[in-house]
Amino acid sequence: MIVFRDPGEVPADFGRSAVAIGKFDGVHAGHRAVIERLKADAAASGARSVAVTFDRNPLALLRPELCPENVVSTDRKLELLGALGIDATLVLTFDKELASHSAEQFVEEILVGALHVSTVLVGQDFRFGHRGAGTPELLRELGPKYGFSVDVVDDVYVEGSERRVSSSWIRELLAEGDVATATQVLGRPVDVRGEVVHGHKRGRELGFPTANLSETVDAFVPADGVYAGWLDDHDTGIRHPAAVSVGTNPTFDDVLVRQVEAHVIDEDTLDLYGHDVTVEFTRRLRGMVAFEGIDALMKQMSADVDAARALLASDALE
């Protein structure tokens, strides 16, 4: 997938484009439905398939006090979009200049001028342009003037739920630790990627060595607690079953920031320091609690590993 960071980077001979516009935060099941329609529309018209998105949530500039945490980083968003098989993504820098563009100016300069758009795809609630004046209805009005059609993609619902798929719902689920439902809403596993760094080595001292992820990861970290999951080691290509802990370890008072720690089940001699890994969350086993003494903590850690091992083995049989 080609990534453009500015409309001026799009070559003059790029050709006609079918364009899907959105924040695409999380690249969840609803976004995936838009992208699948995008690829179909592009193939039908012989156009390029292009996603147009932003380098940040527009609220970060317009109403920072209301801006939620991103479900994924911009780089992760591009990785996920690229995996869906589209031709290109244009990442617009959402600054004061872009925020001041009228809706028609956005269409004329970016969609028509840079991307030579033939079809525009948006969700029903998409808004764009100064003060959010641009709507799917406005796009339909502008289409004949600029020579493009508009395809509004219906909301997507998880089977058995009356709530539409959205990034807001995913944040709520992750904040509750409900990674199982979040996986359904995302249409992909809940995971975070980072580098394994040195921690307090307390897990090793207790007989449960852990791979501690760096503070900087590429996605929203689920609620504090213990999870069954997987550790994908990108340096070796090996996927390990794991018991994963998120939090500050309240039994001790020397962990000042939330940590993601993964204990690789039945592997006590792995050296993962410096490795690039993805930790995947399958199911939450329990919340984070403070234990009265090391013995109680070790007993619970052993039970957590047993529970994670059994759950992951059961999932593998399904």
Disulfide bonds with the S-S distance in Angstrom:
none
